């Protein structure tokens, strides 16, 4: 028997914990910027496999426009743009507390603030966060 509960996902993005205000449906996406391994084919058809060593990932956090997380991420992003020296770089962690999946690292930053749409109903804000993944376990629960 397995259980899934979205409320059991811990999200720390750019050093702040976001534990509410997620969009209905998908609320978090993590995608690697590059393949872990690539290949190069020679003229004679020989193939060489090489490691990219690229641990950069894009995390997309989908928050309702009413979420307090928007103000937190916005403040960090504005500080990062205005203060020299990477003041908006902080650790991140995604953890399924009911299972064994965990993704973490010491470096994450808001790479792009969300596009803004106003509607009769509350809309979603999709925050793009760059992260260097140092620990990754795609587990089960």
N, C-alpha and C positions, 0 to 999 in steps of 0.2 A: 504494500500500500504506500502510495506517495501522496504528498500534499503540496500544493502551491498556494502561497498567500502573498500578494504584492505588498502588503503592509509589513512583511518580514524582510524587505530589501532595504539595506542600509546604503545610503548614498551620501558620500562626502565629496563635494566638487570644489576645487580651488580652496580647500581648507574649511568650507562651511558645510554643515549637515543640513540636508534638505530631506525632510521626512513627511511632507504633506504638500497638497496643492498640485499633485500630478494631474496630467490630462487623463481623460477617460480613454481606455484602450492603451496602446503602446505609450510608455512614458519615459523610456530610456533605451538608447541604441548605442552600441559600442562597435566601431569598425576600425580595423587596422588600415593604416595609410599605404602599406605595401605588403607584398608577399614576404614570408620569412625566407624563402628560397626561390631563386630564379635560375633559368638555364640560358646558356649561350651555345649556339650551334656553329660549328666550324664549317668551312667550305666543303670538307670531305665528309660531312654528316656526323662527325663526332660531337658529342654533347658534354658540356661541362656544367655541373651544378654548383652554384655558389650561394652563400648566405648573404642576405642584405644587411643584417644586424639593425634593421629599422624597427624600433619598438614604439614609434609614434602612432597614436590612435586618435580618432575623432569620436568624442562622446557627444551625443545629442540628448539633451534633457528637455522633455516636453512638459511645460508647466501651464496651468490655467493662468489667465491674465490676472486673476485675483490672488495668486499665490504669493506669500511673503518671500519666497525664494527668489522672485524676480528682483526685488529691491536689493537683496544680498549680492546676487551675481552682478547686477548693474553697478553697485557701489564699488565692488572689487575691480570690475572692468574699467571704470572711469579712473580709479586710483592708479591702475596699471598704466593707463595712457598718459597720465599727467606727471607721475613721479618716476624719475629715472631709476634704473637698477632692478627692474623686474619685481616691483612691489605687489604684482598680482599673480605671482607664481606661488603655488602652495600644493601640498599633498592631495591625493584623491584616493577614494576607495569605493568599490561597489561590492557588496557582500550579500549573499542570500543566507539569512540567518537560519532558515529551515533546512538548508542543504550545505553543499561544500563549495559552491562557486564563489570565487573571490578574484578581484582585479584591483591592483593597487600600484602606487608609485609615489615618488617624492615630488614630481613636477607635473602640474596642470595649470592651465590658464584659459581664460575666456578668449577664444580666437575671433568670435563674431557674435555681436548681440543679435537678438531675434528680430525678424521682420514683425511689424506691428499691423494688425488688422483690427478694426473696431466693427462690431456687429451688434445686433439686437441682443444676442446671447453672448455669454462669455466666450472668448476665443483662446487659442493656445499660443504660447510663446515658446519657440524652439531655440534653445541656447546651444551654440556650438562651442565645445570645450576641447582643447587639445590636451593630450595626456601622454606621458612616456610611461609605458607599462613595464614595471620591473618584476611584478609577481602576477602570474595568471594561472588560475585553475578553473577549467570549465568542468565543474562537477555536476552532480545530480542532487536531487532532494527527495 
